Amino acid sequence: MRSKPSLPEHIQAGSTRSSDSVAGAGSWPSGPTRPHLTEGAVHVWRADLETVEDALGELLDAKETARAARLLNPRDRRRWTRARGVLRALLGLYLEVDPSSLCFQTGQHGKPSLIPPAISFNLSHSGAVALYALTPTAAVGVDVEVSLRPTDVLGVAGRVFGASEAERLRALEPVRRRQEFVRAWVQREAELKRTGVGLAGLDERGAGAASWVAALDVGADGAAALALEAQPRELCCWEWPPVASGMS
């Protein structure tokens, strides 16, 4: 019987419900300059959008540039442009093509994909943190939340997760309640993004649909999750930008 793959320190396997804990904060190593995906593998990259070079914005096409221009807040516009630039740069590394030549399409519920679908990916960014998940072919979803707006946690939990989960959260002290809510929220969002069906579609399929979800460590102030149909054979988590082997 094949043994299950071990998980890096900064991830934890979970379910579509909130995990009991998330591994302690730790640094993600810099990724390779020539990454390669094998069948059954998933790679997750994390980028700090405050330090990403603005030059990556030059990789965007006309539609992306126009979308960025519609963001009135300069910080939001800068972060969105950098996040999209990193996505193109990453896909260019994996596919060994000019990142500016890549073409995207958007599904009915907003999930982006490549034309043609040479690699499966998903991205999410919140505040200055961006996450990118890539697999050879399997559908993947990733979600991060580091700047959740003031929210009626119990009210939203009751509507989204059901009465029993809302009661579980009600029994927790306020700080822990909010942490558990955010963890549950990103896990559900990651699953929604994996399927690409949107909220209504997931309700039709059932909130308890089987999948493999891992909690990704993005520090004490946030939560993140990765969703796949089944546990991957290999999972690597890296920090952007990539660094050539042998360099510090």
N, C-alpha and C positions, 0 to 999 in steps of 0.2 A: 504493500500500500504506500502510495506517495505521501511523504510528510508534507504538512502545510508549510508554506513559506513563512519565515519569521518576519516581523515588522520592525522598521526602524524605530528608534526611541521616540521620535516626534509624531508617530501616528498610533492609533489604537483602533482595533477592530471593534465594530459595534453593530447595532441593528438600526432599523428605521426609527426607533424610539431613542430618547436621550440616553447617553452612556452615564455610568455612575461616576466616572472620572475621566480626565484627559491627562495624558502624559505631561510631565513637567516641561516648562519652557526650555528649549535648546536651540542652538544655531543649526541652520540647514547648511550643509556643505555646498560650495560652489559647484555648479554642474560642468560637464565636459563640453568642449567646443565642437565635438563631433558625436553627438548622442545617437544611439541606435536603438530602435524599438524592436523587440522580438515578440513573437506571438504569445499572448497571455500576459504581457508586461504592461504596466502603466507607469508613466512618469509624471510627477507633479513638480512644477516650478513655482517659486514664490519671488515676487519682485516688489521692491520698495519704490513706489511711484514718486517719491520725493527725490530720489537719487538717480532715476533713469534719465539717460541723456535725451535732450529735446530733439537731437538729430534723428532719432527713430521716427519722429513724426513725419519725416520726409518720405517714409515708406507707404504712407496711406494713399488710397486712391481718392478720386474726386468725391465719391459719395461719402466716404468716411470723413474727409475734410469738411464737407458741408454739414455733416451731422455734428461734428465737434463745434463748428461755428455757431450752431443753434443753442449751445450751452452758454447761458449768459454769465454764469459765475466763472471768473478766470481760473480759479483753482480747479473747479470741476472739469473745465475744458482742458486744462493742462494734463490732469490725471487721466482723463478718458483718452486723450491723444497718445500719451505715453503707454497706457495699457494696451491700446491697439497696436502701437508700434512694436512692443515686446512680442505680442502674439505673432505678428508677421515675421519678426526676426527669428523667433523660435521655430515656426513652421518651415522657414527657409533653411534653417540648420538641419532639421530632420529630413527634409525632402531634397536638400542640396540644390536649391533653385534660388533665383533672385526673389527676395521677399516681396518686392513691389509688384511682381508679376502675378501674385496669387489672386484668385477670384473666389468670392464668397457668395453664398446664398443664405437666406433666413427662412426657417420653417414657419409653419402657421402660428406657433406660439413663441416665436422669437429666437429659437435655437440656431446659431450659425453653423455652417458646414462649408467645406471646400468644394469647389467645382474644378475638376472631378473630385470625388471623395477619396483622396489618396491617403488620408489619415483621419482618425476620429479625435476630436478635441472638445474641450469646454473651458470656459474662463469665467472668473468672477472677481470683482474688486469692490472693496469697501474702505472708505478713507484712503489711506496711502498704501494699503496692502492689496496686491493682485495675485491671484492663483490661476495656474494653467494646468489642466490635466490632459494627457495625450495617451492614446492607445492605438495599436495598429488598425483595428477594425471595430472593436466592441464599443457600444454606446457608453458614454461616461458623463457624469455630472459632478460639478464641484461648486461649492458655495462658501463664502466667507462673510462674516459680519463683525466689524470692530467699532462701529459707531451707530448702534441702534438708537433710534429716536425714542423719546419718552413714549411708553406704550402701556396700555391696560393689559398687563401680562395675563391675568386670570381670564379676562374677557376674551382676548384673542385665543388663548389656549383652549377655552371651552368651545369656541367656534371651529378651530382648526384641528385640534388634537382629540377633542371629546371630553365629556364630563369627568371621566375617571382620571385622565391626565391633569385636568385643571384642579381636581381635588388633591392629587399628589403634590402639585406645585403649591397649593394653598397652605399645606402643612409645613412648608419650608420657610426659613427666615428670609426677609426680602432680598438680601444680596445673593444668597444661594438660589432663591427662586428665579431671579433674573438670569443668572448664569445657566441654570438648567433649561430655562425657556429658550435662550439663544441657541444652546446646543441642539435642542430638539428642532428648533426652527431651521437651522442650517442643514441638518440631516434631511429634513423633509424637502427643503429647497433643492438640495443636491439630487435627491431622487426624482423630483419633478423635472429637473434639467436633464437628467439621464434619459428619461423617457421622452422628453420634449412634448408632453401632452398638455401642460398647463394645469392650473388648479382644478378646473372642471373635469379634465380628462383623468386626473388621478382619483378624484372622487368616484368616477365611473368604474375605474379599475379596482378601487378599494385602497384605503390608506395603508393597509397592512400588507401590501404586495411584497412578495419575497424579493430581496436584493441583498447585496453586500455593501455595507456602509462603514467607512472608517472616519474617525474623528481626527482631524489634522491639527497639530499644535501651532497656533499663531500667537502664543503669548497669553498672559493672564487677562488682558483686556478684550479679548475677542474669542471667536469660535469659528471653526471651519469643518467641512465634511466633504468626503469623496464617495460617490455612489457608482457601483458597477452591478451588473447582473449576477456575477459570481466572483469569489475571491480570486485575485490575480496570482499568477505564478511568480511574479516579481513586481515589487513596488519600490520606486526610487523617488526621493524627495530632494530637490536641489534649489539653490538660490541663484537668481539672476544677478549679474551676468555670468556667463560661463567662463571658466578659466582653463587654459591649456594645461595638460598634465605636466607636473614638475614645477609649476609656477605657484607662488604663494598668493 
